[in-house]
Amino acid sequence: MATAVFAGLATLDIAYAVPRYPAEDSKTQATGQFLGGGGPAANAAVTYAQLSGQTPALVTALGTDPLARLIRADLEAHGVAPHDVTPTGTHRPPVSSIVVATEAATRTIVSMDGAEISARFDPAQLRASDDAKVLLVDGHHPEIAIGFATAARRAGIPVVLDAGRWRPVHADLLPLTTIAICSAAFAPPGTGGDRDAVLDHLHEQGVRYAAISRGPAPMPFRTPEGRGELAVPAVDAVDTLGAGDILHGAFCHYLVAGQQFTDALRDATAVASASCRYLGTREWMRHPIPRSR
């Protein structure tokens, strides 16, 4: 079975590269395009597979729609074993439409988040995590996230939370979380998004290790030993799409490989930063894997 389980969202990503963001009501010739599976948990699982050479499990909601077959084929081609909790579902999986402005190295995303998909938790689904050494949840498909995180916590398996923006499910997930790696947009109620207040809130909820990803800016973190900050490698960025997802997948790989929190975070940051040199979330895999030291 899988040494790592990723539970959460899988989408179909369609990305176009243009020098700068198009004007409203205009037509623009793209300079490049990317089509493939996406979503926080899915991209993290692909990253884990690439770095580890192992086959992680992705617990998600795909269904029978033709677009779901595209996502499944892409995941399997990149070494991920999808476990579909909606195998007979007729829903259409979320599609993310992305414009990458390469001169500014920014991306604009229009997407659905899967909230309309009914993904129920069944304890039988936990067979996917029989041999897991780490579980990552992204907060999408809340019943699945809580069911798997509860079981992992009871089994002593580290639970890594990819916290993008605050969702109601986080109130239940944080007490089950071992490690939280948050975006700068993650703002639990009462914190105002202040980084120290966010780290304090996570600590108060029982999260032992936490960090806040802020793009190229230094990454603040908190451990049981205290606070710190990690520098982020400078790169000539072209596309930041999926960099946070890649950070999470790489972190899970280095954690399972035996690294301590800060070392795993440092090496994962090097991989995520390097991925920004290329369009899409897969091209970085064709190049040497960077290490922080």
Backbone hydrogen bonds, N-H to C=O, Kabsch-Sander energy under -0.5 kcal/mol:
donor,donor_aa,acceptor,acceptor_aa,energy
2,A,128,A,-0.5
5,V,134,V,-2.1
6,F,57,A,-2.9
7,A,136,L,-3.1
8,G,6,F,-0.5
8,G,59,V,-2.3
11,T,38,G,-2.6
12,L,94,P,-2.2
13,D,11,T,-0.6
13,D,36,G,-3.4
14,I,96,S,-2.7
15,A,34,F,-3.0
16,Y,98,I,-2.2
17,A,32,G,-2.9
18,V,100,V,-2.9
26,S,23,A,-0.7
30,A,28,T,-0.6
31,T,17,A,-3.2
32,G,17,A,-0.9
34,F,15,A,-2.4
36,G,13,D,-1.9
38,G,11,T,-2.5
42,A,9,L,-1.5
43,N,39,G,-2.9
44,A,40,P,-2.0
45,A,41,A,-2.3
46,V,42,A,-2.3
47,T,43,N,-2.2
48,Y,44,A,-2.4
49,A,45,A,-2.5
50,Q,46,V,-2.3
51,L,47,T,-2.4
52,S,48,Y,-2.6
53,G,49,A,-2.1
57,A,4,A,-2.3
58,L,81,A,-2.3
59,V,6,F,-2.8
59,V,57,A,-0.6
60,T,58,L,-0.7
60,T,83,H,-1.9
62,L,60,T,-0.6
64,T,89,G,-3.1
65,D,91,H,-0.6
68,A,65,D,-1.1
69,R,65,D,-1.1
70,L,66,P,-1.2
71,I,67,L,-1.9
72,R,68,A,-2.7
73,A,69,R,-2.4
74,D,70,L,-2.1
75,L,71,I,-2.5
76,E,72,R,-2.7
77,A,73,A,-2.1
78,H,74,D,-1.1
78,H,75,L,-0.6
79,G,76,E,-1.6
80,V,75,L,-2.4
81,A,56,P,-2.7
83,H,58,L,-3.5
84,D,82,P,-0.6
85,V,60,T,-2.8
85,V,83,H,-0.6
89,G,86,T,-1.7
96,S,12,L,-2.9
97,S,95,V,-0.6
97,S,110,V,-2.9
98,I,14,I,-2.8
98,I,96,S,-0.6
99,V,108,T,-2.3
100,V,16,Y,-3.3
100,V,98,I,-0.5
101,A,99,V,-0.6
101,A,106,T,-2.5
102,T,18,V,-2.4
102,T,100,V,-1.0
103,E,19,P,-2.1
104,A,101,A,-0.6
105,A,101,A,-1.2
106,T,101,A,-1.7
108,T,99,V,-2.5
110,V,97,S,-2.5
117,I,114,G,-1.7
119,A,117,I,-1.1
120,R,118,S,-0.7
125,Q,122,D,-3.0
126,L,123,P,-1.7
127,R,124,A,-1.4
128,A,125,Q,-1.8
129,S,126,L,-2.1
130,D,127,R,-1.4
132,A,129,S,-1.2
133,K,3,T,-3.7
134,V,3,T,-0.7
135,L,158,P,-2.3
136,L,5,V,-2.7
137,V,160,V,-2.3
138,D,7,A,-1.5
144,I,141,H,-0.8
145,A,141,H,-2.1
146,I,142,P,-2.8
147,G,143,E,-2.4
148,F,144,I,-2.5
149,A,145,A,-2.4
150,T,146,I,-2.6
151,A,147,G,-1.8
152,A,148,F,-2.5
153,R,149,A,-2.5
154,R,150,T,-1.9
155,A,151,A,-1.7
156,G,152,A,-0.6
156,G,153,R,-1.0
157,I,152,A,-2.7
160,V,135,L,-3.5
160,V,158,P,-0.6
161,L,159,V,-0.5
161,L,179,I,-2.9
162,D,137,V,-2.6
162,D,160,V,-0.5
163,A,161,L,-0.9
163,A,181,I,-1.5
164,G,162,D,-0.8
170,H,167,R,-1.8
171,A,168,P,-1.4
172,D,169,V,-1.2
173,L,169,V,-1.9
174,L,170,H,-2.6
176,L,173,L,-1.6
177,T,173,L,-0.6
177,T,174,L,-1.5
178,T,159,V,-2.1
179,I,159,V,-2.4
180,A,209,Y,-2.4
181,I,161,L,-2.5
182,C,180,A,-0.6
182,C,211,A,-3.0
183,S,163,A,-2.5
184,A,213,S,-0.8
186,F,183,S,-1.5
187,A,185,A,-0.6
191,T,188,P,-2.1
192,G,188,P,-0.5
194,D,191,T,-1.8
198,V,194,D,-2.8
199,L,195,R,-2.4
200,D,196,D,-2.4
201,H,197,A,-2.5
202,L,198,V,-2.5
203,H,199,L,-2.2
204,E,200,D,-2.6
205,Q,201,H,-1.5
206,G,203,H,-1.6
207,V,202,L,-2.4
208,R,178,T,-0.9
209,Y,178,T,-2.0
210,A,222,R,-2.3
211,A,180,A,-2.1
212,I,220,P,-2.1
213,S,182,C,-3.6
214,R,217,A,-0.5
217,A,214,R,-1.7
219,M,230,L,-3.2
221,F,228,G,-2.3
222,R,210,A,-2.8
223,T,226,G,-3.0
226,G,223,T,-1.4
228,G,221,F,-2.0
230,L,219,M,-2.5
237,A,235,V,-1.4
238,V,276,C,-3.9
239,D,276,C,-2.2
243,A,240,T,-2.1
246,I,242,G,-2.7
247,L,243,A,-2.2
248,H,244,G,-1.9
249,G,245,D,-2.4
250,A,246,I,-2.7
251,F,247,L,-2.4
252,C,248,H,-2.3
253,H,249,G,-1.8
254,Y,250,A,-2.5
255,L,251,F,-2.5
256,V,252,C,-2.5
257,A,253,H,-2.0
258,G,255,L,-1.5
259,Q,254,Y,-2.4
264,A,260,Q,-2.9
265,L,261,F,-2.6
266,R,262,T,-2.4
267,D,263,D,-2.4
268,A,264,A,-2.2
269,T,265,L,-2.2
270,A,266,R,-1.5
271,V,267,D,-1.7
272,A,268,A,-2.6
273,S,269,T,-2.5
274,A,270,A,-2.0
275,S,271,V,-1.8
276,C,272,A,-0.7
276,C,273,S,-1.1
277,R,274,A,-1.7
278,Y,275,S,-1.5
283,E,279,L,-0.6
285,M,282,R,-2.0
286,R,283,E,-2.0
287,H,284,W,-1.5
